[in-house]
Amino acid sequence: MQAATKCPFDHHAINDVETVWGTYEGLREQGVVFSPEHGGFYVLSKHEHVLSALRDPDTFASGQGTRIPAIGDGLIIPLDTDPPRHTEYRALISERITPDSVRGMVGALRGLIEGLVDDFYAKGGGDWVTEVGLPLPLNVLVHVVGFTPETVTHFRDLTEESWKVISETDLLEARAGLQDLVRGEVQRHRETRPDDYITWLLDKEVDGRPIADDELERILLAFAVAGHETTMNASGSMLRYLADDPARQTRLREQPELIPAFVEEVLRYSSPVQCIGRFVTRDVEVGGINIPAGSRVLLVYAGANRDLERFDRADEFDVDRSAAGHLAFGFGRHQCPGALLARTELRLILEKLITLPEVEYAGDPDFGALGGGTMNGPVSLPLRFAANLSPNERGVA
């Protein structure tokens, strides 16, 4: 059996996400590779390899942490857990975000999105990320989870601060500010008992006992970070692809039934969560390479989603393709429990935007680095509406 090619790949060193796709292409061409960075880890970037790992979560386990380097293993619940505990933990989230409950949220979500986009339009545009992309999921966290509006205003800054140091320090230390916030929310709910999800959690059990405060905090950390960042990044990428090609906007206005397919292509093409780590519990062969038990493995969702062997013309944005099988939300046991909610938010954004004039760039977007070595989305996205331009700006004599 052949040995893996050594490749000095470091997901924490991607300082320009516009260059990362070529890197992933090179990784796929090499197959399974080994990086000596961060204590050493194997890299899986082909769709068939990533999917095979996700289909075998007992071998490619999560309980010792899903980040490379291994920093503060097991912090996030249920992401950093394995059965049997994972089953109970995940149910605490999936029971809140069910297809029925998401359908019941559509009216409130539509009202929130229309309000944000109407304000954005009334001002003639601005930075989509700061004015719509971020406020939307933060407000959803208030509605769905029960965080106070004051609490969620701190989530973004504290998350960004943690990403800057997350490859160099313990995750608990990197996320200390966020943990203090959610600890305060747990205490507030114990004292006031508002009718919301956090209060509901206070009365739940795992393993036949009440949930400990530490566990509650780690569940809420998952909401605090993943609950805003994935949707923010996906909506920013979606608006970028609209601004890149005005014909896409015209087509969605003429064929609004394409909106769900457009959302799926955005998720496949942009991969808001680019990669995630696993711990190998036994010797396993992938692509002719033996990966020894005890190894760390990085599953590159973004590489898999642009694999030419899985998707025809994978490096092109094409709403007419079937994006079924993309791994933007993972797969199987650890598939993102908030996927349906995120898809619904993105769909409602498009349904609102097609009622307004064309959006276009109002300046150069900033795509930045991969946040924490994994998160991909515009840092800023200056947009304007064509109807708000002066005749000279529109090129009209």
ZATORMAR-646285 format. One line per 5 residues: for each residue z, x, y of C-alpha. Coordinates in nm, 2 decimals. Last residue first. Layout:
<recs>
Z/X/Y  ...
</recs>
This chain:
<recs>
-2.20/-2.70/6.02  -1.99/-2.76/5.71  -1.85/-2.45/5.54  -1.54/-2.63/5.42  -1.33/-2.40/5.65
-1.56/-2.48/5.94  -1.53/-2.86/5.87  -1.15/-2.83/5.88  -0.97/-2.84/5.54  -0.74/-3.12/5.44
-0.99/-3.29/5.22  -1.03/-2.97/5.02  -0.66/-2.97/4.92  -0.47/-2.65/4.94  -0.32/-2.40/4.69
-0.11/-2.08/4.70  0.00/-2.00/4.34  0.31/-1.77/4.33  0.47/-1.60/4.03  0.20/-1.74/3.80
0.30/-1.79/3.44  0.39/-1.58/3.13  0.73/-1.54/2.98  0.78/-1.28/2.70  0.88/-0.93/2.81
1.17/-1.06/3.01  0.92/-1.22/3.24  0.58/-1.08/3.17  0.47/-0.92/3.49  0.33/-1.06/3.81
0.06/-1.33/3.83  0.03/-1.35/4.21  -0.23/-1.59/4.35  -0.45/-1.48/4.64  -0.47/-1.74/4.92
-0.54/-2.11/4.98  -0.69/-2.15/4.63  -0.85/-2.49/4.56  -0.74/-2.84/4.49  -0.99/-3.13/4.49
-0.89/-3.45/4.65  -0.62/-3.68/4.50  -0.62/-3.94/4.22  -0.70/-3.67/3.97  -0.38/-3.49/4.06
-0.16/-3.78/3.95  -0.29/-3.81/3.60  -0.29/-3.43/3.58  0.08/-3.41/3.66  0.15/-3.69/3.42
-0.01/-3.49/3.13  0.19/-3.18/3.22  0.52/-3.37/3.22  0.43/-3.54/2.88  0.34/-3.21/2.72
0.68/-3.06/2.83  0.87/-3.36/2.69  0.68/-3.34/2.36  0.75/-2.97/2.33  1.12/-3.00/2.40
1.23/-2.93/2.04  1.03/-2.60/2.05  0.93/-2.52/1.69  1.21/-2.33/1.52  1.18/-2.49/1.17
0.80/-2.52/1.17  0.57/-2.38/1.44  0.59/-2.21/1.77  0.55/-2.40/2.10  0.23/-2.21/2.21
0.12/-2.17/1.85  -0.22/-2.33/1.86  -0.32/-2.52/1.55  -0.51/-2.79/1.72  -0.69/-2.65/2.02
-1.00/-2.86/1.93  -1.27/-2.74/2.16  -1.41/-2.96/2.44  -1.15/-2.84/2.69  -1.29/-2.49/2.68
-1.12/-2.19/2.84  -1.29/-1.89/2.69  -1.12/-1.60/2.51  -1.11/-1.80/2.19  -1.49/-1.82/2.17
-1.44/-2.00/1.83  -1.06/-2.02/1.75  -0.90/-1.89/1.43  -1.09/-1.56/1.37  -1.14/-1.52/1.74
-0.77/-1.49/1.78  -0.67/-1.61/2.13  -0.37/-1.82/2.03  -0.26/-1.55/1.78  -0.24/-1.29/2.06
-0.04/-1.53/2.28  0.20/-1.62/2.00  0.29/-1.25/1.94  0.55/-1.25/1.67  0.76/-0.93/1.71
0.93/-0.81/1.39  1.26/-0.63/1.35  1.32/-0.46/1.02  1.62/-0.51/0.79  1.41/-0.56/0.48
1.10/-0.34/0.48  0.76/-0.45/0.61  0.49/-0.36/0.36  0.14/-0.37/0.52  -0.15/-0.53/0.33
-0.19/-0.80/0.60  0.18/-0.90/0.56  0.39/-0.78/0.27  0.76/-0.85/0.26  1.08/-0.66/0.18
1.37/-0.89/0.24  1.57/-1.04/0.54  1.32/-0.95/0.81  1.46/-1.02/1.16  1.25/-1.21/1.41
1.13/-1.17/1.77  0.94/-1.39/2.01  0.61/-1.36/2.19  0.40/-1.50/2.48  0.59/-1.81/2.58
0.37/-1.97/2.84  0.07/-1.92/2.60  -0.21/-1.94/2.87  -0.51/-2.03/2.65  -0.33/-2.24/2.39
-0.11/-2.42/2.63  -0.39/-2.49/2.88  -0.61/-2.60/2.59  -0.35/-2.85/2.48  -0.32/-2.99/2.83
-0.69/-3.03/2.86  -0.70/-3.21/2.53  -0.44/-3.46/2.66  -0.63/-3.50/2.99  -0.97/-3.57/2.83
-0.92/-3.95/2.85  -0.94/-3.90/3.22  -1.32/-3.87/3.19  -1.47/-3.89/3.54  -1.17/-3.76/3.72
-1.11/-3.50/3.45  -1.48/-3.39/3.48  -1.45/-3.34/3.85  -1.14/-3.13/3.82  -1.30/-2.91/3.56
-1.60/-2.87/3.78  -1.37/-2.72/4.05  -1.34/-2.41/3.83  -1.07/-2.15/3.91  -0.86/-2.41/4.10
-0.82/-2.62/3.79  -0.74/-2.32/3.57  -0.48/-2.21/3.82  -0.33/-2.55/3.83  -0.28/-2.54/3.45
-0.13/-2.19/3.47  0.13/-2.31/3.72  0.20/-2.61/3.51  0.25/-2.40/3.20  0.48/-2.15/3.38
0.70/-2.42/3.52  0.71/-2.61/3.19  0.82/-2.30/3.00  1.07/-2.19/3.26  1.27/-2.51/3.32
1.42/-2.62/2.99  1.38/-2.27/2.84  1.64/-2.12/3.07  1.91/-2.39/3.15  1.83/-2.59/2.84
1.89/-2.30/2.60  2.20/-2.20/2.81  2.33/-2.56/2.75  2.34/-2.49/2.38  2.51/-2.16/2.43
2.78/-2.32/2.66  2.85/-2.59/2.40  2.89/-2.33/2.13  3.15/-2.14/2.34  3.32/-2.47/2.42
3.37/-2.53/2.05  3.20/-2.83/1.89  3.45/-3.06/1.73  3.48/-3.01/1.35  3.31/-3.13/1.03
3.06/-2.85/1.02  2.94/-2.94/1.37  3.09/-3.23/1.56  2.99/-3.44/1.86  3.23/-3.59/2.13
3.17/-3.32/2.39  2.79/-3.34/2.32  2.78/-3.70/2.46  2.95/-3.58/2.78  2.67/-3.32/2.81
2.40/-3.58/2.74  2.51/-3.83/3.01  2.76/-4.10/3.10  2.99/-3.91/3.33  3.32/-3.79/3.17
3.51/-3.67/3.48  3.74/-3.40/3.35  3.57/-3.29/3.04  3.23/-3.32/3.22  3.34/-3.09/3.50
3.47/-2.83/3.25  3.14/-2.83/3.06  2.95/-2.80/3.39  3.16/-2.50/3.49  3.09/-2.33/3.17
2.72/-2.40/3.23  2.74/-2.21/3.56  2.94/-1.92/3.43  2.69/-1.88/3.15  2.41/-1.86/3.40
2.59/-1.58/3.59  2.67/-1.40/3.27  2.31/-1.41/3.13  2.25/-1.03/3.15  2.60/-0.96/3.04
2.57/-1.18/2.74  2.22/-1.04/2.67  2.36/-0.69/2.64  2.18/-0.45/2.86  1.86/-0.26/2.89
1.58/-0.49/2.79  1.74/-0.79/2.96  1.78/-0.61/3.30  1.51/-0.76/3.51  1.49/-1.08/3.30
1.85/-1.16/3.38  1.78/-1.16/3.75  1.49/-1.39/3.70  1.71/-1.63/3.51  1.98/-1.62/3.78
1.72/-1.69/4.05  1.57/-1.98/3.86  1.89/-2.15/3.74  2.07/-2.15/4.08  1.93/-2.48/4.21
2.02/-2.63/3.87  2.39/-2.63/3.95  2.36/-2.80/4.29  2.15/-3.08/4.14  2.43/-3.14/3.89
2.35/-3.09/3.52  2.34/-3.41/3.32  2.10/-3.32/3.04  1.79/-3.54/3.08  1.81/-3.65/3.45
1.94/-3.33/3.60  1.73/-3.12/3.37  1.43/-3.32/3.48  1.50/-3.22/3.83  1.49/-2.86/3.74
1.17/-2.92/3.54  0.99/-3.06/3.86  1.15/-2.83/4.12  0.98/-2.52/3.96  0.62/-2.62/3.94
0.62/-2.84/4.25  0.72/-2.66/4.57  0.80/-2.31/4.44  0.52/-2.27/4.19  0.26/-2.48/4.38
0.29/-2.25/4.69  0.15/-2.46/4.97  -0.06/-2.78/4.99  -0.18/-2.98/5.29  0.17/-3.08/5.38
0.10/-3.44/5.27  -0.04/-3.32/4.95  0.27/-3.13/4.85  0.49/-3.43/4.94  0.26/-3.65/4.73
0.28/-3.40/4.45  0.66/-3.40/4.45  0.69/-3.78/4.48  0.43/-3.85/4.22  0.60/-3.61/3.98
0.94/-3.77/4.02  0.80/-4.13/3.99  0.60/-4.03/3.68  0.91/-3.87/3.52  1.12/-4.18/3.58
0.86/-4.41/3.43  0.79/-4.18/3.14  1.15/-4.14/3.04  1.15/-4.42/2.78  0.85/-4.26/2.61
1.06/-3.94/2.59  1.35/-4.13/2.43  1.12/-4.29/2.17  0.95/-3.96/2.09  1.29/-3.80/2.05
1.46/-3.56/2.30  1.83/-3.64/2.27  1.85/-3.65/1.89  1.64/-3.33/1.88  1.90/-3.14/2.08
2.21/-3.20/1.87  1.99/-3.21/1.56  1.90/-2.85/1.63  2.27/-2.75/1.59  2.32/-2.93/1.27
2.01/-2.78/1.10  2.08/-2.43/1.25  2.42/-2.42/1.09  2.27/-2.44/0.73  2.05/-2.28/0.82
1.96/-2.00/1.06  2.06/-1.95/1.43  1.92/-1.77/1.74  1.71/-2.06/1.87  1.98/-2.33/1.81
2.17/-2.22/2.01  2.11/-1.91/2.22  2.35/-1.61/2.19  2.29/-1.51/1.83  2.24/-1.15/1.89
2.36/-1.00/2.22  2.07/-0.76/2.27  1.85/-0.68/1.97  1.56/-0.50/2.15  1.37/-0.71/2.08
1.48/-1.07/2.12  1.51/-1.35/1.86  1.87/-1.27/1.75  2.04/-1.20/1.42  2.01/-1.56/1.31
1.64/-1.59/1.36  1.50/-1.51/1.02  1.15/-1.40/0.91  1.23/-1.42/0.54  1.41/-1.75/0.55
1.18/-1.86/0.83  0.87/-1.84/0.60  0.61/-2.07/0.77  0.66/-1.89/1.10  0.58/-1.56/0.93
0.26/-1.70/0.78  0.16/-1.85/1.12  0.20/-1.51/1.29  -0.01/-1.34/1.02  -0.28/-1.60/1.01
-0.30/-1.60/1.39  -0.33/-1.22/1.43  -0.06/-1.07/1.65  0.21/-0.94/1.43  0.40/-0.64/1.57
0.65/-0.44/1.37  0.96/-0.30/1.54  1.13/0.03/1.63  1.45/0.11/1.81  1.34/-0.03/2.14
0.99/0.14/2.12  0.87/0.30/1.80  0.60/0.03/1.76  0.46/-0.05/1.42  0.13/-0.23/1.37
0.00/-0.52/1.16  -0.37/-0.57/1.22  -0.54/-0.29/1.42  -0.80/-0.53/1.56  -0.53/-0.78/1.65
-0.34/-0.52/1.85  -0.65/-0.43/2.05  -0.71/-0.79/2.14  -0.35/-0.82/2.24  -0.39/-0.53/2.48
-0.70/-0.69/2.62  -0.51/-1.00/2.68  -0.23/-0.82/2.86  -0.43/-0.70/3.15  -0.39/-1.01/3.37
-0.02/-1.01/3.28  0.03/-0.71/3.51  0.36/-0.52/3.46  0.36/-0.54/3.08  0.63/-0.28/3.01
0.88/-0.52/2.84  0.62/-0.60/2.57  0.62/-0.24/2.47  0.34/-0.13/2.23  0.35/0.24/2.14
0.13/0.18/1.83  0.19/0.34/1.49  -0.05/0.21/1.23  0.13/0.04/0.95  0.14/0.22/0.61
-0.10/0.14/0.34  0.00/0.00/0.00
</recs>
